[in-house]
Each structure stands twice: as C-alpha cells, then as structure tokens.
Amino acid sequence: MTSLRIAFAGTPQFALPALRALLKSPHQVVGVLTQPDRPAGRGRELRASPVKLLALDAKLPLSQPSTLKTPESRADLERWAPDILVVVAYGLILPPPVLALPRLGCVNIHGSILPRWRGAAPIQRAILAGDAETGVTIMQLDAGLDTGPMLLGRVRPIGSHETAGDLHDALSELGASALIEALDGLAAGTLKARAQPVEGICHAPKIEKSEAPLDWSASAIRLDRQVRAFNPWPIAETRFAGESLRVLAARVADPSGQHDAPGTLLGIAEDGLRVACGEGVLAVRELQRAGKRPVSARDFANAVRLAGMRFGA
C-alpha cells in the first residue's frame, strides 16, 4: 500500500484519537497545525492545546498560525508538501489556497452522518432532537459549511442515557478508525467520494450558554435531552430558593400524564429527586449548588427542605 504524506490540523481532545491512529498507521505525519496557546484557568496562563502536547511528545513538526489567510501563515504547510491534509476540530476556516494545496485535498472527521447536522454542534443537536442514532462522516472539505463530498460513514446508536460528553468520546474513537480506513482507500485508489444527499439537511449551530436554563413546562423527555446534551457544557440549570442550581444528570421517571405545577418537587425516590414537568416527571439524579461540589439527589434532599418547594422559582 502507498504511504501518504499527511499534515494534520486539530486542536481539542476530540482530535487526539485520530492523530494517535495516524502515528500508528503506515502513513507519515509530516507536520501538525494547531491553534495558538490560549489563556486558561483562574490564572489565565497560556495553555497548549491537547494536539500540541501530543505533537511535541511525538516530536512532530508543529505550526500554530492564528490565521491561514496569508502566504506567511501557510509557509510551514507548504514546506511539508503533504499529499493530504487531515482536519479534525481545528478551529480555523481553511481558505481556498489551503484547500487546493495537497494533491488529494483536505479531509475532515465530522461528528454526524451527513447531511444530518451540518455545523458546529452536531453531537449536542442530535441528542436534543432525540435522534436514535448518529455517527461520523469522513468527508472532503470544500468552501462550504460541511457541504463537501463524502468518502465513508460509520453509524452508531445513541444510548438513552448518553451525555454529549459520552458521545463525544465514542465518536472521536469511531472517527479515528474510519479515518484510517478512508486514507487507506484513497492511497490504494479504491475509495471514491460521493456527493451528499440534497434532502435531510439540518443545521447544528453552536451551543449557547443561554440555552442552559430548564423550562419545567416542557416535557420530561425534552428536559432529559437538555440535561444530557448540555453535559459537560454548559450544564443545564434551574433556580431553587432564589439561587442557581446546576442539573448534571437526570432520567425520565414518567414520560406522560399530568401532575402538579411544573417544577414542583414530588419527593425523593430510588431513581432520584422527582420533579413535575409540563408533561411527565423527571428524576433528577445529580445536582450542584453555586460554589459547591456536585452531590447526589439524595444528599441534596437531606440538606434542604423539599416540601412545597419548586424548581425554577
């Protein structure tokens, strides 16, 4: 099999399994692009990206341009002369000169089965929509937003209790194995790209902090999806006794039926702290008060008065 010269562009944790898989493959990683170091933590000290740390550990050539729009910013990439550029959650838009630079173009691991959920937050939007399955697509990049032709896709079910964090980790591993399969096919000349379907296109805008508050007049099913989709960020939240309260984990205790006023605390049970919703009952299992550590629903119930209290008030 022909060994490809691969440049890799990625930044966060999601990109690590793909880079590790490339380093174990017959292909040669000739250089890594990642975002510049960013201030992080309470001290706002500059912190290297996860991809940078792995690249340094593997002694790979590294470049951290803040843009790729100028010839100077693309100098390292041009010098590496890659056959293909693999892009995984890089964080910079690739201008036309970059898209045209590798002889085999640029490929991307996208966290959905395209054209379902084009955009920045396919994992969270899939959970919010109640999708039964998701997956990854290895696609060729073009000038559009996740509009390029597809090389291959891999599907997996979404578990009824999976959070966005769970799905993120699973899809990063699934994407890594699919990427190697796609690259091997490209190297051998046996894999051809195909255009995306024109039907079934959905857009997945990035998650905003303003989406975190829970509206207890919604159904228990909808609220459960919010809790799972917003974990690990921005974390679903509500109000309790005049203070902010984060809801980290929950389960649907009863999907239907009419109960007390939405937000009414119905008492503690084996599955958690039961809360009346617009339709059905949600069992909240883990919570966090402002400035405190996360606690189980039972520990929370032991520390506060529940009788006559409501969430969202």
N, C-alpha and C positions, 0 to 999 in steps of 0.2 A: 504494500500500500504506500502511496505517495505521502510523504510527511509535509504538512503545511507549515509555513511561517506565519505565526499568529501573533497579532497585537491584541492586547486585552484592555478594555476600558470598563471600569467598575469602581464603586466606592463603598457601599454599605455591606453589612453582614450577609445580605441575600446573595451577593456576588461571590462569596468565598467558595462554596462547593464547586462552582463552575471553574474557577481558577485552579483549585486543587485537582480537579479532574483533568484539566488540560496539562498540568505538570506531570501527571501520571500517564498521559497518553503518548502515542508515538510522535505527536506533533510538537513543534518547537515554539515556545513562547519567547518572542524576540523583544518584547517590551510591554510595559504596563502604563496606562493612563489612569489617573485617579484625581479626585477633587483636591484642591489645596487644603492644607491643615486648617481646621476651624476652631474658634474658641468654644470650650465646653466646660461643664461643671460649674460649681459655685465660684471657683477662682477664675473662670473664663480663660484658662490657659489653652494654648494651641494644642489640638489633639489630632493625631494622624488617623486617617480612615482605616477601617479593617483591611481593605485591599492593600493599602500602602504597607501596613505591617507585615502582611503575608509576602508581598513582593520583596521587601527588604530581607526578610528571613530566607527567601529563596534566591537572593542575590540576583534579582532580575533588573534590567534597565528600567528606570522609573522616570515619569514626567508628570508634573502637576500644573498644567496651564489653567488659568482662570477662564479662558475662552479658547475656542479653536477657529476663530474668525480671521485671524491674521496669519500671514506666512510664517512669522517668527514663532507663533504658538504651535504651529504644525511641524516645526523643523525636526523634532525628535521622531515623530511618527513617520515622516518621510524618510529619515535616515534608517529607520528599522526595516523599511521596504517589506511590509507584510504581504502575504498572499490574501489574507482576510483579516478583518477587524471584528472581534467578538465584543459586543456591548451588553453589559448586564447592570442595570440600575446605575448608570454612570452619573447622570445628573446634569449633563450638558447637551444641548442640541447640536447635532452634527451638521455643519454647513455643507453645501454641495461639493467643495473641494475635498473634504474628508470622505464623503460617501463614494466619490469617484476614485479615491487613491488606491485602495487594494484591488488587485486584479479580479478577485472573487467577490468584491463588495464588502458590505458590513452586515453581520447577522446579530440578532438580538434574542434573548430569552424573555418572553412576555408571559406574565402570570395569569393567563386565561386562555381558553380555546377561542381564538379569533374567528369571526369578528365580534364575539361577545366580549364586552367590557374593554374597549379601547380607552387608554388614558392612564392616569397616574395611580389610581387606587382600585385595580381590578379585584384584588383579594377581598377587601372590605365591602365593595359594592356587590360582589357575588353573595356574600353572607347576608347583607341587608335585604337583598332581593329574594332570599330563600331558595337560591339555586340548589339543586340536588347534587350537581357535580361541577367541577372546574378542571383545571389542568394547566399545561404550559404549551406554548407555541414557539417553535424555532422559526423565525421569520427573517427575511431580508429587509433591511431598512431602506426607506426612500424618504422623500422630502415631507411626506405627510405624517400624521399622528397615528402610529400603529396601523398604517394602511398598506404596508409592503406585502409582497407575495410570501406564502408560507412554504416552508421546507418540510416540517413534520409537526405533529401534535401528540400529546400524551394526556389522557383523561384520568381523573380520579374522583371518587365521591367526596362530598363534603359531609363530615360526620355531624350528627345532630348537636353535639356539644363542643365542636371545634371552635376555637377562637381564631381571630385573624393572625395572632402570633403562631398558633399551631399550624395553620395552613401555610403561612409564610415559610416556616422551616421545611415543611413537607415539599412544597413546590420548588424551593431552592435546590433540594436534592434531586427531585424529579427532573428539573430543568437541566441540571448538570449532566445526568446520564443521557438525556435526549440530545443535548448539545454535541456530545462526543459522537453519538450515532449519526447526527446530521453532518458533522465535519468529515467523518469517515466516508459518508456517501458522496459528499462534494469532492473529496480527494480522489475517490475512485471513479467519479463521473457517473454514478448510478442514481443520484438523487437530483430531481428536478423540482424547481419551485412552481407553485400553482397560485393563481390569483385568489384572493379572499372572496367568499360569497358576498353578494350585494345585499342580501337580506339578513336580518337578525343582528344588525349593528346596534350596540349600546355604548354609551359614553360613561366613563368612570372618573369623574372629577376628583381631585384630591380631597381627602377628608379634612374638614374644618373643625376647630375647637367648638364652634357654635353649634355643632350637631350633637354634642355630648349630652346635654340635658334630656332626661327621660320625661316624656309626656304620658302620665299614667292613664289618660283617657284612651290611649291606644290599646291594641290587643296585647295579651300576654305573649303571643307569638312574635309580634313586631318588636316588643321590648326585649325579649330574649335575643333576637337577632342583633339589636343595637348593642347590648352588653357584650356579645361575642365579637362583633365587628370592630368595636372600639377598644378592645384589649389586644395589644398593650398600649395603644394610644388612640384617642386622647383620654380614654376611660369614661364610661358612662357615669353620669352624676345626677343627683337629685338634691332636694332640700329636706332637712329634718330638724324640727325645733329651731328654725331660723338659721341653721348653719349648712354649709355644703357637705355633701356625703357622696363618696365615690362608690359605685357598684361594680365590683370586679368580676363576679360570677353569679349566674342565676340559672334556673331551669323553669320550664313551663310546667306548673303543677296541675292546671286545668285550662285547656285551650278555649273553652267556650262557657257560656252561661253568664247570667247577671248576678252581681254580688253587691257589696257595699260600695260607697262612693269611691271612685278611682283614687288610688294612693293609700286607702285605709289599710292599716296593719292588722292582719287577721290572726296573728299569733305564730309561735314557733312550731315547726314540725320536723320530722326526720329529714325532709328534703330542703329545709331552710326556713327563712322568715317569709311567710306568705303575705302577699300584697295584692289587694284587689286592683284589677285593671278595667279599662273600658269594656273589654271582653275577656273573660277568663281570669286566672290567678297566676301570678309569677312567684316562684320560690327563690328569694334572694339568698345566696349561699356565702358570699364573702363581701365585706364592706370595709371602707376606710374613712374615718373621720379626719377632718382637716388637721394636719400636723401630727397625726397618729399613725401607727402601723396598721396594716390590713388585719382584720380579725374575722373569725367565722361568724355566721349569723347567730349561732347560739351564744357566743361570747358577747356579741353586740347586744342581744336581747337581755342578757344578765346584767348589763351595765346601764341600761336605760329603761324608762317607763314606756311600755308599748300601748297600754290600754287607752283607747280614744285618740291615738296619735295617727298621723298620716304622713306619707312621703309626698314631697312636692309642695309642702306648705311652709 
